Amino acid sequence: FANLPIGVPSAISFKRYHIDHHKYQGEDGVDVDIPTAAEGRFFTNVLTKTVFIFWQVAFYALRPMIVNPKKPTIWEGINWVTALSFDFFILFNFGMPALGYLLLSSLLGSGMHPVAGHFIAEHYVFVKGHETYSYYGWLNIFAFNVGYHNEHHDFPFVSGRRLPQVRSIAAEFYQDLPVCESWPGVIYAYIMDPNVGAFSRVKRQKLDQGDLNRLKQQ
C-alpha cells in the first residue's frame, strides 16, 4: 500500500530489480541501477547533470525496460490494477489537482530534494576503491534508515529500523569505511564536480549469456 500515494505502479517491479541489484551489484546488463553509456555521454556538465537529478526517477523507471526487460508477472498486474484504481479514486473524488499533487510530489521527492541525495550517495564512487557508502545523519528519520547502506547490503533482510543496531553490534566492520556526510552535499558535488558523473560507478561483467538470459526470466 505504500505504493499508492506515489501515483505510479512500481512496487513489484522495483522489488524484482532490487533483488538483482543486491545479488549482482554492478553487473552489466543485470543491475539496472547502473546508468547506461548514453547517460554517461550526455550528462556531463552542470546543466545536463542538473536535468538528470531532477528527472532521475524517470531514468530509474525507464532504464530497466532498455537494459534488462523482464516478463511481467501476475503480481505486477495486481500492482498496476491496485495503483491505477487508487489514482482513479483520487481523480474522481478530489480532481486532477489532487492527483497532480501526488505525482509532482513523487517527482520532486526523488529528484532535487535533500533526501533524494541517497540515490547518488549510495554507490557513486567518490572515494577510489569504495563503491558503497553509508550516511548516518538525521535525514534517515524521514527515509527509513536507507542511509545505512553498507549495513543494508550486508543484511538486506533486516528492516530499516534495525539497521542502526547492526552497525552498533558490528561497529568494527563499519567504523573505518568512508561515509557520506551530507545527502544535499552529494547532490551539489555530483552536479558541480566535472570528475563525477554517470561513469562514476563500478561495472562488472562476470556472467555469461546463459546466465543473463536466465535472469531475464526471473
C-alpha positions as CSV (number, residue, x, y, z in Angstrom):
1,F,0.0,0.0,0.0
2,A,3.0,2.3,0.3
3,N,3.0,2.4,-3.5
4,L,-0.5,4.1,-3.7
5,P,0.4,7.7,-2.9
6,I,3.3,7.6,-5.3
7,G,0.8,7.6,-8.2
8,V,2.7,5.2,-10.5
9,P,2.7,1.4,-10.2
10,S,6.2,0.4,-9.2
11,A,6.5,-1.7,-6.0
12,I,6.6,-5.2,-7.5
13,S,8.9,-4.3,-10.4
14,F,11.2,-2.4,-8.1
15,K,11.4,-5.5,-5.8
16,R,12.4,-7.8,-8.7
17,Y,15.1,-5.4,-10.0
18,H,16.3,-4.5,-6.5
19,I,17.0,-8.2,-5.7
20,D,19.2,-8.3,-8.8
21,H,21.0,-5.2,-7.6
22,H,21.8,-7.0,-4.3
23,K,22.8,-10.3,-5.9
24,Y,24.7,-8.9,-8.9
25,Q,25.8,-5.4,-7.9
26,G,27.4,-3.6,-10.8
27,E,26.8,-6.5,-13.3
28,D,26.5,-5.1,-16.8
29,G,23.1,-5.9,-18.2
30,V,21.6,-7.0,-14.9
31,D,22.0,-4.3,-12.3
32,V,19.8,-1.5,-13.8
33,D,20.9,0.9,-11.0
34,I,24.0,1.4,-13.3
35,P,23.5,4.3,-15.7
36,T,23.8,3.5,-19.4
37,A,26.7,4.6,-21.6
38,A,24.3,7.0,-23.3
39,E,23.6,8.7,-20.0
40,G,27.3,8.9,-19.3
41,R,28.0,10.6,-22.6
42,F,25.1,13.1,-22.3
43,F,25.0,14.1,-18.7
44,T,28.5,15.6,-18.5
45,N,28.1,19.3,-17.4
46,V,26.3,21.3,-14.8
47,L,23.2,21.9,-16.8
48,T,22.7,18.3,-18.0
49,K,23.5,16.8,-14.7
50,T,21.0,19.1,-13.0
51,V,18.4,17.9,-15.5
52,F,19.4,14.3,-14.6
53,I,19.0,14.9,-10.9
54,F,15.6,16.5,-11.4
55,W,14.3,13.6,-13.6
56,Q,16.4,10.7,-12.1
57,V,13.3,8.8,-11.0
58,A,12.2,8.7,-14.7
59,F,15.6,7.2,-15.6
60,Y,15.2,4.6,-12.8
61,A,11.8,3.7,-14.2
62,L,12.7,3.5,-17.9
63,R,16.2,2.1,-17.7
64,P,15.1,-1.5,-16.8
65,M,12.9,-1.6,-20.0
66,I,16.0,-1.0,-22.1
67,V,18.8,-2.7,-20.2
68,N,17.1,-5.7,-18.7
69,P,13.5,-6.1,-19.7
70,K,11.7,-8.8,-17.7
71,K,8.4,-10.6,-18.5
72,P,5.7,-9.1,-16.2
73,T,4.3,-11.4,-13.5
74,I,0.7,-11.6,-12.2
75,W,1.8,-9.6,-9.1
76,E,2.9,-6.8,-11.4
77,G,-0.6,-6.9,-12.9
78,I,-2.2,-6.7,-9.5
79,N,0.2,-3.8,-8.6
80,W,-0.9,-1.9,-11.7
81,V,-4.6,-2.5,-11.2
82,T,-4.4,-1.5,-7.5
83,A,-2.3,1.6,-8.0
84,L,-4.3,2.8,-11.0
85,S,-7.6,2.2,-9.2
86,F,-6.4,4.4,-6.4
87,D,-5.4,7.1,-8.9
88,F,-8.8,6.9,-10.4
89,F,-10.4,7.2,-6.9
90,I,-8.3,10.3,-6.2
91,L,-9.2,11.8,-9.6
92,F,-12.9,11.1,-9.3
93,N,-13.3,12.3,-5.8
94,F,-10.8,15.1,-5.5
95,G,-10.0,16.1,-9.1
96,M,-6.8,16.5,-11.1
97,P,-5.1,18.9,-8.7
98,A,-5.1,16.2,-6.0
99,L,-3.7,13.5,-8.4
100,G,-1.2,16.0,-9.8
101,Y,-0.1,16.8,-6.2
102,L,0.8,13.2,-5.7
103,L,2.6,12.8,-9.0
104,L,4.6,16.0,-8.6
105,S,5.5,15.2,-5.0
106,S,6.9,11.8,-6.2
107,L,8.9,13.6,-8.9
108,L,10.3,16.3,-6.6
109,G,10.8,14.0,-3.7
110,S,13.0,11.7,-5.8
111,G,14.8,14.4,-7.7
112,M,16.1,17.8,-6.5
113,H,15.3,17.1,-2.8
114,P,17.7,16.7,0.1
115,V,16.6,13.1,0.9
116,A,16.9,12.1,-2.7
117,G,20.6,12.6,-2.4
118,H,20.7,9.0,-1.2
119,F,20.3,7.9,-4.9
120,I,23.7,9.4,-5.6
121,A,25.3,8.8,-2.3
122,E,24.8,5.1,-2.1
123,H,27.1,3.8,-5.0
124,Y,28.7,6.6,-7.0
125,V,32.4,6.4,-6.4
126,F,33.6,9.4,-4.5
127,V,36.5,7.6,-2.8
128,K,38.6,5.3,-5.0
129,G,38.3,1.6,-4.0
130,H,34.8,2.0,-2.4
131,E,31.6,1.6,-4.2
132,T,29.0,1.7,-1.4
133,Y,28.6,4.4,1.3
134,S,26.6,4.8,4.4
135,Y,25.1,8.1,5.6
136,Y,24.3,8.3,9.4
137,G,22.8,11.8,9.5
138,W,19.4,12.9,10.8
139,L,17.7,12.7,7.4
140,N,17.5,9.0,8.0
141,I,14.5,9.8,10.2
142,F,12.5,10.5,7.0
143,A,13.9,7.7,4.9
144,F,13.5,4.5,6.9
145,N,17.3,4.5,7.6
146,V,18.2,3.9,4.0
147,G,21.4,5.8,4.7
148,Y,22.7,2.7,6.5
149,H,23.5,1.4,3.1
150,N,26.6,-0.8,3.7
151,E,24.7,-2.4,6.5
152,H,21.6,-2.8,4.2
153,H,23.8,-4.6,1.6
154,D,25.4,-6.8,4.2
155,F,22.0,-7.7,5.7
156,P,19.3,-7.0,3.1
157,F,16.6,-8.8,5.1
158,V,17.0,-6.7,8.2
159,S,14.3,-4.0,8.4
160,G,15.4,-0.4,8.2
161,R,14.5,0.4,11.8
162,R,17.0,-2.2,13.0
163,L,19.9,-1.2,10.7
164,P,21.4,1.1,13.4
165,Q,21.6,-1.9,15.7
166,V,23.5,-3.8,13.0
167,R,26.1,-1.0,12.9
168,S,26.2,-0.9,16.7
169,I,26.7,-4.7,17.0
170,A,29.3,-4.9,14.3
171,A,30.9,-1.4,14.6
172,E,34.4,-2.7,13.9
173,F,33.4,-3.6,10.3
174,Y,31.9,-0.2,9.5
175,Q,33.8,2.4,11.5
176,D,36.7,2.7,9.2
177,L,34.7,2.9,5.9
178,P,34.3,6.2,4.1
179,V,30.9,7.7,4.7
180,C,28.6,10.2,3.1
181,E,28.4,13.3,5.4
182,S,25.5,15.1,3.6
183,W,22.9,14.0,1.1
184,P,22.3,17.6,-0.2
185,G,26.1,17.9,-0.3
186,V,26.4,14.9,-2.5
187,I,23.8,16.3,-5.0
188,Y,25.9,19.5,-5.1
189,A,29.1,17.6,-5.6
190,Y,27.6,15.4,-8.3
191,I,26.4,18.4,-10.3
192,M,29.5,20.7,-9.8
193,D,32.4,18.2,-9.9
194,P,33.4,17.6,-13.5
195,N,35.1,14.3,-12.5
196,V,31.9,12.8,-11.1
197,G,29.1,11.6,-13.4
198,A,27.2,8.6,-14.7
199,F,30.5,6.8,-15.4
200,S,31.4,7.1,-11.7
201,R,30.1,3.6,-10.9
202,V,31.7,0.2,-10.7
203,K,30.6,-2.0,-13.5
204,R,31.3,-5.8,-13.8
205,Q,31.0,-8.5,-16.5
206,K,31.1,-11.8,-14.7
207,L,28.0,-13.6,-16.1
208,D,27.8,-15.4,-19.4
209,Q,24.9,-15.0,-21.9
210,G,23.2,-18.1,-20.5
211,D,23.1,-16.5,-17.0
212,L,21.8,-13.3,-18.4
213,N,19.0,-15.0,-20.3
214,R,18.1,-16.9,-17.2
215,L,17.9,-13.8,-15.1
216,K,15.6,-12.1,-17.5
217,Q,13.0,-14.9,-16.8
218,Q,13.1,-14.4,-13.0
